[in-house]
Amino acid sequence: MPTSSSALGLPSSSGSLDPDDWRAVRAEGHRMLDDILNYLEDIRERPVWQPAPDAVRERFRAPLPAEGSDLQDVHQSFMQDILPYAVGNAHPGFMGWVHGGGNVVGMLAEMLAAGLNANLGGRDHMPIEVEKQVLRWVIELFGFPKDASGLFLTGSSMANLIGVLIARTSALGDEVRRRGVARLSSGLVAYTSARAHGCIAQGMDLAGLGRDHLRAIPVDAKGRMNLASLAAAVAIDRAAGLTPFLVVGTAGTVDTGAIDDLHAIARLARRERMHFHVDGAFGAMAMLSPALAGRLRGIEFADSIAFDFHKWLQVPYDAGFIVVRDRELHLRTFATHEGTYLSRGDRGMSAGSPWPCDFGPDLSRGFRALKTWFTIKVHGAQRLGEMIAHTCELAQQLAQRIGESPELELLAPVSLNIVCFRFVGRYGAECKSEILDRLNRDLVVALQESGVVAPSSTVLDGRFAIRIALFNHRTTMQEIDALLGATLALGRSLSASSSAAETAGSTP
């Protein structure tokens, strides 16, 4: 009696996992592709997000299956129990965290990469040449030296960690990899904006340098790192016998999208002999837009830049990247000299040294470059830059609409594509902060549960803010109108309910 998996051509005996009936699997594969394309084509007809029912969650608490299942049944489980309850960042109404919307071309390329199943840790094969070509494009985009190095990673959290480790090697030399930070007792200190992403502090932690050795520099009225405060902090630390070794500029803060004065930071870093790293997780891709690239002036002087293709460039997750000016410094930070299993040669499959694994911690690496390469080749830099600029134009239109409404208050300047505001309704902006904070916290959840739009939130200068991050290439003014309409309607309803509750509570 064959197992149930054989119903769709999957093998019924031990050994190979290839199907016995390729035609049956091919047919189901076409249905799977059609289903996900239909999902994307008709995505506006679906809610952005909805909570999964308990009954659905319970299905994912089943024990390890001893026997296989029919591919068609597993596919149907995906369609019914997984797809409808995703976070929804492919939806044009998703305006929450810094998540790209993905793109169809990149999705198809990911399918090809999965079928090829290449390991890009090393050895001599063409997928590594694809990654090298993307690196050359990155070098061209940022004006880096032609011999700069770079690497695909999971995302900017890992890329920023690598930036910290490279700066550590620059300050302490190769010996730190053998003897460790504690034995060298260096007293290294680093600097970044108070609004920098938390992964910078995590990088200091994981590098063994300690979060306490990262100075959070105050920001100015535009959310940028205050340069006078930065210079003063460096001077104080030097006077105390510490060693400033790293300054991290931010190209697009996650809360408001502010861009630090990268050119001024580069000058200070050079003067103080510090490694200048830029966290450009999403903002670095503004270089593709002629209308926005000038705001990143100075990024070309960075010693290293971390960014994500899977954010503003819409490459499917995950596709982070780091580019490093000094290739030899990058190599010294990670390369090992393995003389047996990972030995290198001038010919054969072991040729092509140094390998990608010599520039980072991963020996097993997927073919992230292919979906990025496809996205850039098919759409082209000009179209991608126009898409990026369009999201910023939408943000400016949203900010204008907020300014025109007496029930809404803009809480931060709009630098790129992130808008922070709050509903004030009949209370007005002068109302007690705790009342407006509570109202807007409830409003964010109500908007998410509505399925119409999905914002996130942040806190700016002690005030709770509704945070709109416009990263999805599918978003139009239709979604902006839906956001404003839902915000006003739900805000008024929550405000009325709160007033009624307060009145009832005050009745003797």
JOLINUR-V839775 format. One record per residue. N is the residue number from 1. RES is the residue in one letter. PSI is psi as a letter, one per 40 degrees, with the letter a starting at -180 (999 if undefined). Layout:
n:N res:RES psi:PSI
n:N res:RES psi:PSI
//
This chain:
n:1 res:M psi:h
n:2 res:P psi:i
n:3 res:T psi:i
n:4 res:S psi:d
n:5 res:S psi:d
n:6 res:S psi:e
n:7 res:A psi:d
n:8 res:L psi:f
n:9 res:G psi:e
n:10 res:L psi:i
n:11 res:P psi:i
n:12 res:S psi:e
n:13 res:S psi:i
n:14 res:S psi:i
n:15 res:G psi:b
n:16 res:S psi:i
n:17 res:L psi:e
n:18 res:D psi:i
n:19 res:P psi:i
n:20 res:D psi:d
n:21 res:D psi:g
n:22 res:W psi:d
n:23 res:R psi:d
n:24 res:A psi:d
n:25 res:V psi:d
n:26 res:R psi:d
n:27 res:A psi:d
n:28 res:E psi:d
n:29 res:G psi:d
n:30 res:H psi:d
n:31 res:R psi:d
n:32 res:M psi:d
n:33 res:L psi:d
n:34 res:D psi:d
n:35 res:D psi:d
n:36 res:I psi:d
n:37 res:L psi:d
n:38 res:N psi:d
n:39 res:Y psi:d
n:40 res:L psi:d
n:41 res:E psi:d
n:42 res:D psi:f
n:43 res:I psi:d
n:44 res:R psi:e
n:45 res:E psi:e
n:46 res:R psi:i
n:47 res:P psi:i
n:48 res:V psi:d
n:49 res:W psi:i
n:50 res:Q psi:i
n:51 res:P psi:i
n:52 res:A psi:h
n:53 res:P psi:i
n:54 res:D psi:d
n:55 res:A psi:d
n:56 res:V psi:d
n:57 res:R psi:d
n:58 res:E psi:d
n:59 res:R psi:e
n:60 res:F psi:e
n:61 res:R psi:e
n:62 res:A psi:i
n:63 res:P psi:i
n:64 res:L psi:h
n:65 res:P psi:h
n:66 res:A psi:d
n:67 res:E psi:i
n:68 res:G psi:i
n:69 res:S psi:i
n:70 res:D psi:h
n:71 res:L psi:d
n:72 res:Q psi:d
n:73 res:D psi:d
n:74 res:V psi:d
n:75 res:H psi:d
n:76 res:Q psi:d
n:77 res:S psi:d
n:78 res:F psi:d
n:79 res:M psi:d
n:80 res:Q psi:d
n:81 res:D psi:e
n:82 res:I psi:d
n:83 res:L psi:d
n:84 res:P psi:e
n:85 res:Y psi:f
n:86 res:A psi:i
n:87 res:V psi:d
n:88 res:G psi:e
n:89 res:N psi:e
n:90 res:A psi:e
n:91 res:H psi:h
n:92 res:P psi:e
n:93 res:G psi:e
n:94 res:F psi:h
n:95 res:M psi:f
n:96 res:G psi:b
n:97 res:W psi:i
n:98 res:V psi:g
n:99 res:H psi:h
n:100 res:G psi:i
n:101 res:G psi:e
n:102 res:G psi:i
n:103 res:N psi:i
n:104 res:V psi:d
n:105 res:V psi:d
n:106 res:G psi:d
n:107 res:M psi:d
n:108 res:L psi:d
n:109 res:A psi:d
n:110 res:E psi:d
n:111 res:M psi:d
n:112 res:L psi:d
n:113 res:A psi:d
n:114 res:A psi:d
n:115 res:G psi:d
n:116 res:L psi:d
n:117 res:N psi:f
n:118 res:A psi:i
n:119 res:N psi:h
n:120 res:L psi:f
n:121 res:G psi:d
n:122 res:G psi:a
n:123 res:R psi:i
n:124 res:D psi:g
n:125 res:H psi:i
n:126 res:M psi:d
n:127 res:P psi:d
n:128 res:I psi:d
n:129 res:E psi:d
n:130 res:V psi:d
n:131 res:E psi:d
n:132 res:K psi:d
n:133 res:Q psi:d
n:134 res:V psi:d
n:135 res:L psi:d
n:136 res:R psi:d
n:137 res:W psi:d
n:138 res:V psi:d
n:139 res:I psi:d
n:140 res:E psi:d
n:141 res:L psi:d
n:142 res:F psi:e
n:143 res:G psi:f
n:144 res:F psi:i
n:145 res:P psi:i
n:146 res:K psi:d
n:147 res:D psi:e
n:148 res:A psi:i
n:149 res:S psi:i
n:150 res:G psi:i
n:151 res:L psi:h
n:152 res:F psi:i
n:153 res:L psi:i
n:154 res:T psi:d
n:155 res:G psi:a
n:156 res:S psi:d
n:157 res:S psi:d
n:158 res:M psi:d
n:159 res:A psi:d
n:160 res:N psi:d
n:161 res:L psi:d
n:162 res:I psi:d
n:163 res:G psi:d
n:164 res:V psi:d
n:165 res:L psi:d
n:166 res:I psi:d
n:167 res:A psi:d
n:168 res:R psi:d
n:169 res:T psi:d
n:170 res:S psi:d
n:171 res:A psi:d
n:172 res:L psi:e
n:173 res:G psi:i
n:174 res:D psi:d
n:175 res:E psi:d
n:176 res:V psi:d
n:177 res:R psi:d
n:178 res:R psi:d
n:179 res:R psi:d
n:180 res:G psi:i
n:181 res:V psi:d
n:182 res:A psi:d
n:183 res:R psi:d
n:184 res:L psi:e
n:185 res:S psi:g
n:186 res:S psi:d
n:187 res:G psi:f
n:188 res:L psi:i
n:189 res:V psi:i
n:190 res:A psi:i
n:191 res:Y psi:h
n:192 res:T psi:i
n:193 res:S psi:i
n:194 res:A psi:e
n:195 res:R psi:e
n:196 res:A psi:i
n:197 res:H psi:i
n:198 res:G psi:e
n:199 res:C psi:e
n:200 res:I psi:d
n:201 res:A psi:d
n:202 res:Q psi:d
n:203 res:G psi:d
n:204 res:M psi:d
n:205 res:D psi:d
n:206 res:L psi:d
n:207 res:A psi:e
n:208 res:G psi:e
n:209 res:L psi:d
n:210 res:G psi:h
n:211 res:R psi:d
n:212 res:D psi:e
n:213 res:H psi:e
n:214 res:L psi:h
n:215 res:R psi:h
n:216 res:A psi:h
n:217 res:I psi:h
n:218 res:P psi:i
n:219 res:V psi:i
n:220 res:D psi:a
n:221 res:A psi:d
n:222 res:K psi:e
n:223 res:G psi:e
n:224 res:R psi:i
n:225 res:M psi:h
n:226 res:N psi:h
n:227 res:L psi:d
n:228 res:A psi:d
n:229 res:S psi:d
n:230 res:L psi:d
n:231 res:A psi:d
n:232 res:A psi:d
n:233 res:A psi:d
n:234 res:V psi:d
n:235 res:A psi:d
n:236 res:I psi:d
n:237 res:D psi:d
n:238 res:R psi:d
n:239 res:A psi:d
n:240 res:A psi:e
n:241 res:G psi:e
n:242 res:L psi:i
n:243 res:T psi:g
n:244 res:P psi:h
n:245 res:F psi:e
n:246 res:L psi:h
n:247 res:V psi:h
n:248 res:V psi:h
n:249 res:G psi:i
n:250 res:T psi:h
n:251 res:A psi:g
n:252 res:G psi:g
n:253 res:T psi:i
n:254 res:V psi:d
n:255 res:D psi:d
n:256 res:T psi:e
n:257 res:G psi:e
n:258 res:A psi:i
n:259 res:I psi:h
n:260 res:D psi:i
n:261 res:D psi:g
n:262 res:L psi:d
n:263 res:H psi:d
n:264 res:A psi:d
n:265 res:I psi:d
n:266 res:A psi:d
n:267 res:R psi:d
n:268 res:L psi:d
n:269 res:A psi:d
n:270 res:R psi:d
n:271 res:R psi:d
n:272 res:E psi:e
n:273 res:R psi:f
n:274 res:M psi:i
n:275 res:H psi:h
n:276 res:F psi:h
n:277 res:H psi:i
n:278 res:V psi:h
n:279 res:D psi:g
n:280 res:G psi:f
n:281 res:A psi:d
n:282 res:F psi:d
n:283 res:G psi:d
n:284 res:A psi:d
n:285 res:M psi:e
n:286 res:A psi:e
n:287 res:M psi:d
n:288 res:L psi:e
n:289 res:S psi:h
n:290 res:P psi:d
n:291 res:A psi:d
n:292 res:L psi:d
n:293 res:A psi:d
n:294 res:G psi:d
n:295 res:R psi:e
n:296 res:L psi:e
n:297 res:R psi:h
n:298 res:G psi:e
n:299 res:I psi:d
n:300 res:E psi:e
n:301 res:F psi:e
n:302 res:A psi:i
n:303 res:D psi:d
n:304 res:S psi:i
n:305 res:I psi:h
n:306 res:A psi:h
n:307 res:F psi:i
n:308 res:D psi:h
n:309 res:F psi:d
n:310 res:H psi:e
n:311 res:K psi:b
n:312 res:W psi:d
n:313 res:L psi:e
n:314 res:Q psi:e
n:315 res:V psi:h
n:316 res:P psi:i
n:317 res:Y psi:i
n:318 res:D psi:i
n:319 res:A psi:g
n:320 res:G psi:i
n:321 res:F psi:i
n:322 res:I psi:h
n:323 res:V psi:h
n:324 res:V psi:h
n:325 res:R psi:d
n:326 res:D psi:g
n:327 res:R psi:d
n:328 res:E psi:d
n:329 res:L psi:d
n:330 res:H psi:d
n:331 res:L psi:d
n:332 res:R psi:d
n:333 res:T psi:d
n:334 res:F psi:d
n:335 res:A psi:i
n:336 res:T psi:i
n:337 res:H psi:g
n:338 res:E psi:h
n:339 res:G psi:e
n:340 res:T psi:c
n:341 res:Y psi:d
n:342 res:L psi:f
n:343 res:S psi:i
n:344 res:R psi:i
n:345 res:G psi:i
n:346 res:D psi:e
n:347 res:R psi:i
n:348 res:G psi:a
n:349 res:M psi:e
n:350 res:S psi:e
n:351 res:A psi:i
n:352 res:G psi:e
n:353 res:S psi:i
n:354 res:P psi:i
n:355 res:W psi:i
n:356 res:P psi:d
n:357 res:C psi:e
n:358 res:D psi:e
n:359 res:F psi:e
n:360 res:G psi:a
n:361 res:P psi:e
n:362 res:D psi:h
n:363 res:L psi:d
n:364 res:S psi:h
n:365 res:R psi:h
n:366 res:G psi:i
n:367 res:F psi:f
n:368 res:R psi:d
n:369 res:A psi:d
n:370 res:L psi:d
n:371 res:K psi:d
n:372 res:T psi:d
n:373 res:W psi:d
n:374 res:F psi:d
n:375 res:T psi:d
n:376 res:I psi:d
n:377 res:K psi:d
n:378 res:V psi:d
n:379 res:H psi:d
n:380 res:G psi:i
n:381 res:A psi:d
n:382 res:Q psi:d
n:383 res:R psi:d
n:384 res:L psi:d
n:385 res:G psi:d
n:386 res:E psi:d
n:387 res:M psi:d
n:388 res:I psi:d
n:389 res:A psi:d
n:390 res:H psi:d
n:391 res:T psi:d
n:392 res:C psi:d
n:393 res:E psi:d
n:394 res:L psi:d
n:395 res:A psi:d
n:396 res:Q psi:d
n:397 res:Q psi:d
n:398 res:L psi:d
n:399 res:A psi:d
n:400 res:Q psi:d
n:401 res:R psi:d
n:402 res:I psi:d
n:403 res:G psi:d
n:404 res:E psi:e
n:405 res:S psi:h
n:406 res:P psi:e
n:407 res:E psi:e
n:408 res:L psi:i
n:409 res:E psi:h
n:410 res:L psi:h
n:411 res:L psi:e
n:412 res:A psi:i
n:413 res:P psi:i
n:414 res:V psi:h
n:415 res:S psi:d
n:416 res:L psi:b
n:417 res:N psi:e
n:418 res:I psi:h
n:419 res:V psi:h
n:420 res:C psi:h
n:421 res:F psi:i
n:422 res:R psi:i
n:423 res:F psi:h
n:424 res:V psi:d
n:425 res:G psi:b
n:426 res:R psi:e
n:427 res:Y psi:d
n:428 res:G psi:i
n:429 res:A psi:e
n:430 res:E psi:e
n:431 res:C psi:i
n:432 res:K psi:h
n:433 res:S psi:d
n:434 res:E psi:d
n:435 res:I psi:d
n:436 res:L psi:d
n:437 res:D psi:d
n:438 res:R psi:d
n:439 res:L psi:d
n:440 res:N psi:d
n:441 res:R psi:d
n:442 res:D psi:d
n:443 res:L psi:d
n:444 res:V psi:d
n:445 res:V psi:d
n:446 res:A psi:d
n:447 res:L psi:d
n:448 res:Q psi:d
n:449 res:E psi:e
n:450 res:S psi:d
n:451 res:G psi:e
n:452 res:V psi:d
n:453 res:V psi:i
n:454 res:A psi:g
n:455 res:P psi:i
n:456 res:S psi:a
n:457 res:S psi:i
n:458 res:T psi:i
n:459 res:V psi:h
n:460 res:L psi:h
n:461 res:D psi:f
n:462 res:G psi:e
n:463 res:R psi:h
n:464 res:F psi:h
n:465 res:A psi:i
n:466 res:I psi:h
n:467 res:R psi:h
n:468 res:I psi:h
n:469 res:A psi:h
n:470 res:L psi:g
n:471 res:F psi:e
n:472 res:N psi:h
n:473 res:H psi:e
n:474 res:R psi:e
n:475 res:T psi:h
n:476 res:T psi:a
n:477 res:M psi:d
n:478 res:Q psi:d
n:479 res:E psi:d
n:480 res:I psi:d
n:481 res:D psi:d
n:482 res:A psi:d
n:483 res:L psi:d
n:484 res:L psi:d
n:485 res:G psi:d
n:486 res:A psi:d
n:487 res:T psi:d
n:488 res:L psi:d
n:489 res:A psi:d
n:490 res:L psi:d
n:491 res:G psi:d
n:492 res:R psi:d
n:493 res:S psi:d
n:494 res:L psi:d
n:495 res:S psi:d
n:496 res:A psi:d
n:497 res:S psi:d
n:498 res:S psi:d
n:499 res:S psi:d
n:500 res:A psi:d
n:501 res:A psi:d
n:502 res:E psi:d
n:503 res:T psi:d
n:504 res:A psi:d
n:505 res:G psi:d
n:506 res:S psi:e
n:507 res:T psi:h
n:508 res:P psi:999
//
